[in-house]
Amino acid sequence: MKKVVIALDLGTTGNRAIAFDKDAGVVAGSYYEFPQIHPKPAWVEQDPYDILNSAIKALKETVEKCNSYEITSMGITNQRETVILWNKKTGKPVYNAIVWQCRRTAKDCEDLKEFSSVIKEKTGLFLDPYFSATKIKWIIDNVKGVKSLIDKGEIAFGTVDSWILWNLTGRKIHATDASNASRTLLYNINSLRYDDELLKVLNIPKSILPEVYDSNHNFGYTDKAVIGKSIPITGILGDQQASLFAHGGFETGIIKNTYGTGLFAMIETGNKIYNSDKLVATIAWKLDSLPYYALEGSIFTGGSIIRYIQDNLNLISSAQESSNVSKSLDSNDGVYFVPALTGLGAPFWDPDARGLIIGLTGAAAKSHIVRAALESLAYQTKDVILEFKNSLKKDLDLPAYKLRVDGKASENEFLMQFQSDILNMTVEKTVFTEMTAFGIAGLSAITTGFWTINEFYNLKKIEKVYNPKMDDKTRNGYYNRWKKAVLKSFKWA
């Protein structure tokens, strides 16, 4: 019987399961979107049952399609930082999932700013609403009855991986991996454990937190009553770490960028933590007790701006149209779109920034706004990659870095060519767009011996290479005006 490994990819807007055979061929797959909830401006929530039900449905369908295959294992990768608290006795969430994009705790972060330096030193993260801890604190402080349930030992916290793992294992396993724990603001990436001082500062009880294991840990088995089959779960990674793993993050000078809902550029830094006042230091993965670190630039509004100009502004009817419209123009004619719809992440970290379109004249058409929206993804990526180079130049002053890309918006030909041009860097797009799923499948499969690590990396195929064509004068002119535009968006809220 032929064998497969399954990836369960828990995204921000939908959940996907994919089964890969030994040649990395997709044997089966299923995908379901779920709705986003916006109770107030810049607040973002999801119904935990929407997340759970769509994940189980996608996984069950994929498992059923693999009835003639042996499923050797599965791995879980997930939208990070999103917070769910649930009652361990009833299994019911006490509130909606508060999504990583949500900015409701900006004032809480401001109130705690005296602790920002110790938080950065211990966690590698900024004191920002993006990360989990202030969201946990908000639910504890604002949802009636939660504090008394915590006192009774009945509340569990988890990021989305923990919520799904707990349910898939028949409510037996309350756990996460080090990559996800490192995104909570509560996990010390130096000592590799939850930090008592930070728990005290944020007034979060340790009793609600999941156990933290290696990323290639055997997390247990799926319950037959839940998906119809018992499958070992032999890997968990945050989604951006899984993408980095798939792209060959161990290679020197490789930067990966995922063009998903947000933009997430990341470079692995081995066993060394690099401190940066503009970038996040994070755990890339922890394998067999050994931590590997990364520098990351987290950009909140990425590919979602394409959906925004389609659904909210009605400027295009499809994502593909955005590429064609942009190609029809010789230049942006001075029009810039700063997509700070939920504030700005790296390298600015301004939760009060808001989106703007600037440079309009009587000659500007909707095509200019469409092009400006796409260009904004490339400019934001450059902002972060310049910080990578600054942070690493003492130890890694390479003559050339290489950018490997994935995510839906990486299929946009105008965007990828402009990205190469504005960076003056080679951009490689893999054949398989869903590199997050491929990465967690790889980790799970390497853990069981389904693939060796060399076999896994040899399966990756480059579909298209973009090389820069733009002259320096044009490149610098575009980017300098972007820097002026982004300054205008600061502190608007």
C-alpha positions as CSV (number, residue, x, y, z in Angstrom):
1,M,0.0,0.0,0.0
2,K,1.3,3.4,-0.9
3,K,2.0,5.9,1.9
4,V,1.0,9.5,2.4
5,V,1.6,12.2,5.0
6,I,-1.1,14.8,5.8
7,A,-0.7,18.5,6.5
8,L,-3.5,20.4,8.3
9,D,-3.0,24.1,7.6
10,L,-5.1,26.3,9.8
11,G,-5.1,29.7,8.1
12,T,-6.5,33.1,9.0
13,T,-9.4,32.9,6.5
14,G,-9.7,29.2,5.9
15,N,-8.5,25.7,6.8
16,R,-6.9,23.2,4.4
17,A,-5.8,19.6,4.6
18,I,-3.5,18.2,2.0
19,A,-2.1,14.6,1.6
20,F,1.3,14.2,0.0
21,D,2.8,11.0,-1.5
22,K,6.5,10.1,-1.4
23,D,7.1,12.2,-4.6
24,A,5.4,15.3,-3.0
25,G,2.4,14.8,-5.3
26,V,-0.9,16.0,-3.9
27,V,-3.0,12.8,-3.5
28,A,-6.0,14.6,-1.9
29,G,-7.0,17.8,-0.4
30,S,-9.9,19.9,1.0
31,Y,-10.3,23.5,1.9
32,Y,-13.0,25.5,3.7
33,E,-13.2,29.2,4.4
34,F,-14.8,30.7,7.6
35,P,-16.1,34.2,8.3
36,Q,-14.3,37.1,10.0
37,I,-16.1,39.1,12.6
38,H,-15.4,42.9,13.1
39,P,-17.3,44.1,16.1
40,K,-15.6,47.5,16.1
41,P,-13.1,49.2,13.8
42,A,-9.7,47.4,14.0
43,W,-11.2,44.6,16.1
44,V,-11.0,41.1,14.5
45,E,-12.6,37.9,15.8
46,Q,-13.5,34.4,14.6
47,D,-16.0,31.9,16.0
48,P,-13.8,29.0,17.4
49,Y,-16.4,26.5,16.3
50,D,-16.1,27.9,12.7
51,I,-12.4,27.2,13.0
52,L,-12.9,23.8,14.5
53,N,-15.7,22.6,12.2
54,S,-14.0,23.7,9.0
55,A,-10.7,22.0,10.1
56,I,-12.4,18.7,11.0
57,K,-14.4,18.8,7.7
58,A,-11.3,19.4,5.6
59,L,-9.3,16.7,7.4
60,K,-12.1,14.1,7.3
61,E,-12.7,14.6,3.6
62,T,-8.9,14.3,2.9
63,V,-8.6,11.2,5.0
64,E,-11.6,9.6,3.2
65,K,-10.1,10.4,-0.2
66,C,-6.9,8.5,1.0
67,N,-8.8,5.2,1.7
68,S,-6.4,3.3,-0.6
69,Y,-3.3,4.8,1.1
70,E,-1.6,4.3,4.4
71,I,-1.5,7.6,6.3
72,T,1.8,7.5,8.1
73,S,1.4,10.7,10.1
74,M,0.1,14.3,10.1
75,G,1.3,17.7,11.1
76,I,-0.5,20.9,12.2
77,T,0.5,24.4,11.2
78,N,-1.6,27.4,12.2
79,Q,-2.3,31.1,12.1
80,R,-0.2,32.3,15.1
81,E,-0.9,34.6,18.0
82,T,-4.7,34.2,17.7
83,V,-6.2,33.5,21.2
84,I,-8.9,31.1,22.3
85,L,-9.9,30.4,25.9
86,W,-12.2,27.5,26.6
87,N,-13.8,25.6,29.5
88,K,-12.0,22.3,29.9
89,K,-15.2,20.6,31.4
90,T,-17.7,21.7,28.8
91,G,-15.3,22.1,25.8
92,K,-17.0,25.5,25.1
93,P,-15.0,28.6,24.3
94,V,-15.7,31.5,26.7
95,Y,-15.4,34.1,24.0
96,N,-14.7,34.3,20.2
97,A,-11.1,33.8,19.1
98,I,-9.3,37.2,19.1
99,V,-7.3,37.2,15.9
100,W,-3.7,38.2,15.5
101,Q,-4.8,41.2,13.4
102,C,-7.0,42.6,16.2
103,R,-5.8,46.0,17.7
104,R,-8.2,46.2,20.7
105,T,-5.4,46.0,23.2
106,A,-3.4,49.0,22.0
107,K,-4.2,51.0,25.1
108,D,-3.2,48.0,27.3
109,C,0.1,47.9,25.6
110,E,0.6,51.6,26.1
111,D,-0.2,51.2,29.8
112,L,2.5,48.5,30.1
113,K,5.1,50.3,28.1
114,E,7.5,50.5,31.1
115,F,8.0,46.7,30.7
116,S,8.6,46.8,26.9
117,S,12.4,46.5,27.1
118,V,12.3,43.5,29.5
119,I,9.6,41.9,27.3
120,K,11.8,42.4,24.2
121,E,14.9,41.0,25.9
122,K,13.1,37.9,27.2
123,T,10.8,37.1,24.3
124,G,12.3,38.8,21.3
125,L,8.9,40.4,20.7
126,F,7.5,43.9,20.9
127,L,4.9,44.9,23.3
128,D,2.2,45.1,20.6
129,P,-1.5,44.0,20.3
130,Y,-0.3,41.6,17.6
131,F,0.9,39.1,20.1
132,S,-1.2,36.8,22.3
133,A,-0.7,37.9,25.9
134,T,-2.7,41.2,26.0
135,K,-5.5,39.4,24.1
136,I,-5.5,36.7,26.9
137,K,-5.6,39.4,29.5
138,W,-8.5,41.2,27.7
139,I,-10.6,38.1,27.8
140,I,-9.8,37.4,31.5
141,D,-10.6,41.0,32.4
142,N,-13.7,41.5,30.3
143,V,-15.6,38.3,30.0
144,K,-17.8,37.6,32.9
145,G,-17.1,34.5,35.0
146,V,-13.7,33.7,33.4
147,K,-11.7,34.6,36.6
148,S,-13.8,32.3,38.8
149,L,-13.5,29.4,36.3
150,I,-9.7,30.0,36.3
151,D,-9.7,29.7,40.1
152,K,-11.5,26.4,39.7
153,G,-8.9,25.1,37.2
154,E,-11.4,24.9,34.4
155,I,-10.0,27.3,31.8
156,A,-7.5,26.4,29.1
157,F,-5.8,28.9,26.8
158,G,-4.4,28.0,23.4
159,T,-3.4,29.4,20.0
160,V,-5.3,27.8,17.2
161,D,-3.0,24.7,17.0
162,S,-3.7,24.0,20.7
163,W,-7.5,24.4,20.3
164,I,-7.5,22.0,17.3
165,L,-5.1,19.5,18.9
166,W,-7.2,19.3,22.0
167,N,-10.3,18.6,20.0
168,L,-8.6,16.2,17.5
169,T,-7.2,14.1,20.4
170,G,-10.6,13.7,22.0
171,R,-9.9,16.6,24.5
172,K,-6.9,14.8,25.9
173,I,-3.8,16.8,24.8
174,H,-3.4,20.5,25.8
175,A,-0.1,21.3,24.2
176,T,1.8,23.5,21.7
177,D,5.3,23.7,20.2
178,A,8.1,26.1,20.9
179,S,7.5,28.1,17.7
180,N,3.9,29.0,18.7
181,A,4.8,29.5,22.4
182,S,7.4,32.0,21.3
183,R,4.6,34.2,19.9
184,T,2.7,34.7,23.1
185,L,4.8,37.3,24.9
186,L,5.0,34.8,27.8
187,Y,7.7,32.5,26.6
188,N,11.4,33.2,27.3
189,I,13.3,32.3,24.2
190,N,16.6,32.3,26.1
191,S,15.6,29.9,28.9
192,L,13.0,28.1,26.7
193,R,10.2,28.2,29.3
194,Y,7.3,30.4,30.3
195,D,8.6,33.4,32.2
196,D,7.3,33.9,35.7
197,E,8.1,37.6,35.7
198,L,6.2,38.2,32.5
199,L,3.2,36.2,33.7
200,K,3.1,38.4,36.8
201,V,3.4,41.6,34.8
202,L,0.5,40.6,32.6
203,N,-1.4,38.9,35.4
204,I,-1.9,35.7,33.5
205,P,-2.0,32.4,35.5
206,K,0.4,29.7,34.3
207,S,-2.3,27.1,35.0
208,I,-4.2,28.0,31.8
209,L,-1.2,27.6,29.5
210,P,-0.5,24.6,27.2
211,E,2.6,22.3,27.7
212,V,5.4,23.3,25.3
213,Y,7.2,20.6,23.3
214,D,9.7,20.3,20.5
215,S,8.3,21.0,17.1
216,N,8.9,17.4,16.0
217,H,7.4,15.9,19.1
218,N,4.8,13.1,18.9
219,F,1.8,15.0,20.1
220,G,-0.6,12.1,20.3
221,Y,-3.2,10.5,18.0
222,T,-6.4,11.7,16.4
223,D,-9.5,10.3,18.1
224,K,-11.3,7.8,15.8
225,A,-14.6,9.3,17.0
226,V,-13.6,12.7,15.7
227,I,-12.2,12.0,12.2
228,G,-12.8,8.2,11.8
229,K,-9.1,7.2,12.0
230,S,-6.3,7.2,14.5
231,I,-3.3,9.1,13.0
232,P,-0.1,10.1,14.8
233,I,0.4,13.9,15.0
234,T,4.2,14.3,14.7
235,G,4.8,17.9,14.2
236,I,3.4,21.4,15.0
237,L,4.8,24.7,13.7
238,G,3.5,28.2,13.4
239,D,2.5,28.9,9.8
240,Q,5.4,31.2,8.9
241,Q,8.0,28.9,10.5
242,A,6.5,26.0,8.4
243,S,6.9,28.0,5.3
244,L,10.5,28.9,6.2
245,F,11.2,25.2,6.8
246,A,9.8,24.3,3.4
247,H,11.9,26.9,1.6
248,G,15.1,25.6,3.0
249,G,15.5,28.0,5.9
250,F,18.8,26.2,6.9
251,E,20.5,27.6,3.8
252,T,22.7,30.7,4.4
253,G,21.2,33.9,3.0
254,I,17.8,32.6,2.1
255,I,14.9,34.9,3.0
256,K,11.4,33.7,2.6
257,N,8.3,35.9,2.3
258,T,4.8,34.6,2.4
259,Y,2.3,36.8,0.6
260,G,-0.8,35.8,2.5
261,T,-3.3,37.8,4.5
262,G,-0.3,39.6,5.9
263,L,3.3,39.5,4.7
264,F,5.8,37.5,6.7
265,A,9.5,37.8,5.8
266,M,11.8,35.5,7.8
267,I,15.4,34.4,7.8
268,E,16.8,31.6,10.0
269,T,19.7,32.6,12.2
270,G,20.8,29.2,13.5
271,N,21.3,28.8,17.3
272,K,21.9,32.6,17.8
273,I,19.4,35.2,18.8
274,Y,19.8,38.5,17.0
275,N,18.4,41.6,18.8
276,S,16.8,44.2,16.6
277,D,14.8,47.3,17.6
278,K,12.7,47.0,14.5
279,L,12.3,43.2,13.9
280,V,11.1,40.3,15.9
281,A,13.5,37.6,17.1
282,T,11.6,34.3,17.4
283,I,12.0,30.6,17.6
284,A,12.0,29.1,14.1
285,W,11.7,25.5,15.4
286,K,12.9,23.4,18.2
287,L,14.1,20.0,17.0
288,D,15.2,17.2,19.4
289,S,15.7,19.8,22.3
290,L,17.8,22.1,20.1
291,P,16.3,25.6,19.4
292,Y,16.8,27.3,16.0
293,Y,16.0,31.1,15.9
294,A,14.9,33.5,13.2
295,L,14.5,37.2,12.5
296,E,11.0,38.1,11.2
297,G,9.3,41.1,9.8
298,S,5.6,40.8,10.4
299,I,3.5,43.0,8.1
300,F,-0.2,43.1,9.0
301,T,-1.8,44.0,5.6
302,G,-0.4,42.1,2.7
303,G,-2.4,40.0,0.2
304,S,-5.6,41.1,2.0
305,I,-5.2,44.5,0.3
306,I,-6.0,42.8,-3.0
307,R,-9.3,41.5,-1.6
308,Y,-9.9,44.9,-0.1
309,I,-9.7,46.8,-3.4
310,Q,-11.9,44.1,-5.0
311,D,-14.6,43.8,-2.3
312,N,-14.6,47.2,-0.6
313,L,-13.5,49.6,-3.3
314,N,-14.8,47.6,-6.3
315,L,-11.8,48.5,-8.4
316,I,-11.2,45.0,-9.8
317,S,-13.3,41.8,-10.2
318,S,-10.5,39.3,-9.5
319,A,-7.0,39.1,-8.2
320,Q,-5.7,38.2,-11.6
321,E,-7.1,41.5,-13.0
322,S,-4.9,43.4,-10.6
323,S,-1.8,42.2,-12.3
324,N,-3.2,42.9,-15.8
325,V,-4.3,46.4,-14.8
326,S,-1.0,47.2,-13.2
327,K,1.0,46.0,-16.3
328,S,-1.1,48.4,-18.4
329,L,0.7,51.4,-16.8
330,D,4.2,52.5,-17.5
331,S,4.6,53.9,-14.0
332,N,2.6,54.7,-10.8
333,D,2.5,58.4,-11.7
334,G,3.2,59.3,-8.1
335,V,0.3,57.5,-6.6
336,Y,1.0,55.5,-3.3
337,F,-1.2,53.3,-1.2
338,V,-0.2,52.8,2.4
339,P,-2.3,49.7,3.5
340,A,-2.2,50.4,7.3
341,L,-5.8,49.1,7.7
342,T,-5.0,47.6,11.2
343,G,-1.9,49.7,12.0
344,L,1.6,49.1,10.9
345,G,3.8,46.1,11.9
346,A,7.5,45.7,11.1
347,P,9.5,47.8,10.9
348,F,7.4,50.6,12.2
349,W,5.2,49.1,15.0
350,D,2.6,51.8,15.0
351,P,-0.8,50.4,16.0
352,D,-2.4,53.9,15.5
353,A,-1.3,54.2,11.8
354,R,-4.1,54.0,9.3
355,G,-4.3,53.4,5.6
356,L,-4.0,56.2,3.0
357,I,-3.9,56.8,-0.7
358,I,-1.8,59.8,-1.7
359,G,-0.5,61.5,-4.8
360,L,-3.8,61.7,-6.6
361,T,-4.2,64.2,-9.5
362,G,-6.9,64.7,-12.1
363,A,-5.1,62.3,-14.3
364,A,-5.1,59.4,-11.8
365,A,-7.4,56.5,-12.6
366,K,-8.5,53.5,-10.7
367,S,-5.7,51.6,-12.4
368,H,-3.2,53.8,-10.5
369,I,-4.8,52.9,-7.2
370,V,-4.8,49.2,-8.1
371,R,-1.1,49.4,-9.0
372,A,-0.3,51.4,-5.9
373,A,-1.9,48.7,-3.8
374,L,0.2,45.9,-5.3
375,E,3.4,48.1,-5.1
376,S,2.8,48.5,-1.4
377,L,3.4,44.8,-0.8
378,A,6.8,45.1,-2.4
379,Y,7.8,48.3,-0.6
380,Q,6.8,46.9,2.8
381,T,8.9,43.8,2.0
382,K,11.9,46.0,1.2
383,D,11.4,47.9,4.5
384,V,11.9,44.6,6.3
385,I,14.7,43.1,4.2
386,L,16.8,46.2,4.7
387,E,16.5,45.7,8.4
388,F,17.5,42.0,8.0
389,K,20.7,43.2,6.3
390,N,21.4,45.8,8.9
391,S,20.9,43.3,11.8
392,L,23.0,40.5,10.3
393,K,25.8,42.4,8.5
394,K,28.4,41.8,11.2
395,D,28.1,38.0,10.9
396,L,26.5,37.6,7.4
397,D,27.6,40.3,5.1
398,L,26.7,38.4,1.9
399,P,27.2,39.8,-1.5
400,A,23.7,38.5,-2.5
401,Y,20.7,37.4,-0.6
402,K,17.9,35.4,-2.3
403,L,14.2,35.8,-1.8
404,R,11.9,32.7,-2.0
405,V,8.2,33.4,-2.1
406,D,4.9,31.7,-1.5
407,G,1.3,32.5,-0.8
408,K,-1.6,33.3,-3.1
409,A,-0.3,36.8,-4.1
410,S,3.0,35.3,-5.2
411,E,1.2,34.2,-8.3
412,N,0.8,37.8,-9.3
413,E,3.3,38.3,-12.0
414,F,3.4,42.1,-11.9
415,L,3.9,42.0,-8.1
416,M,6.8,39.5,-8.3
417,Q,8.6,41.4,-11.0
418,F,8.2,44.7,-9.2
419,Q,9.4,43.0,-6.0
420,S,12.6,41.8,-7.7
421,D,13.0,45.3,-9.2
422,I,12.5,47.3,-6.0
423,L,14.8,44.9,-4.0
424,N,17.4,44.5,-6.8
425,M,17.3,40.9,-5.8
426,T,16.5,37.5,-7.4
427,V,13.1,36.2,-6.5
428,E,12.3,32.5,-6.7
429,K,8.7,31.2,-6.8
430,T,8.2,27.5,-6.2
431,V,5.9,25.3,-8.2
432,F,3.8,24.6,-5.1
433,T,2.2,27.7,-3.7
434,E,1.1,26.2,-0.4
435,M,4.6,26.0,1.1
436,T,3.2,26.3,4.6
437,A,1.4,23.0,4.2
438,F,4.4,21.4,2.5
439,G,6.6,22.6,5.4
440,I,4.6,21.0,8.1
441,A,4.1,17.8,6.1
442,G,7.9,17.7,5.7
443,L,8.6,18.1,9.4
444,S,6.0,15.4,10.3
445,A,7.4,13.1,7.6
446,I,11.0,13.6,8.6
447,T,10.0,12.8,12.2
448,T,8.6,9.4,11.2
449,G,11.2,8.6,8.6
450,F,8.8,8.9,5.6
451,W,11.3,11.3,4.2
452,T,14.9,12.1,5.1
453,I,15.7,15.8,5.3
454,N,17.7,15.6,2.1
455,E,14.9,13.8,0.3
456,F,12.4,16.5,1.5
457,Y,14.5,19.4,0.2
458,N,15.2,17.7,-3.1
459,L,11.5,17.6,-3.8
460,K,11.2,21.4,-3.9
461,K,11.0,22.7,-7.5
462,I,11.4,26.3,-8.6
463,E,8.7,27.3,-11.1
464,K,9.9,30.8,-12.0
465,V,12.8,33.1,-11.3
466,Y,12.4,36.9,-11.4
467,N,15.5,39.0,-12.0
468,P,15.7,42.8,-11.5
469,K,15.3,44.9,-14.6
470,M,14.9,48.4,-13.1
471,D,17.7,51.0,-13.2
472,D,18.9,52.4,-9.9
473,K,17.6,55.9,-10.5
474,T,14.0,54.6,-11.0
475,R,14.3,52.1,-8.1
476,N,15.5,54.8,-5.7
477,G,12.9,57.3,-6.8
478,Y,10.0,54.9,-6.3
479,Y,11.2,53.8,-2.9
480,N,12.1,57.3,-1.6
481,R,8.6,58.5,-2.3
482,W,7.1,55.4,-0.6
483,K,9.1,56.4,2.6
484,K,7.6,59.8,2.4
485,A,4.1,58.4,2.0
486,V,4.3,55.9,4.9
487,L,5.3,58.7,7.3
488,K,2.0,60.4,6.6
489,S,0.1,57.4,8.0
490,F,1.7,57.4,11.5
491,K,-0.4,58.0,14.7
492,W,-3.6,58.8,12.7
493,A,-5.9,57.0,15.2
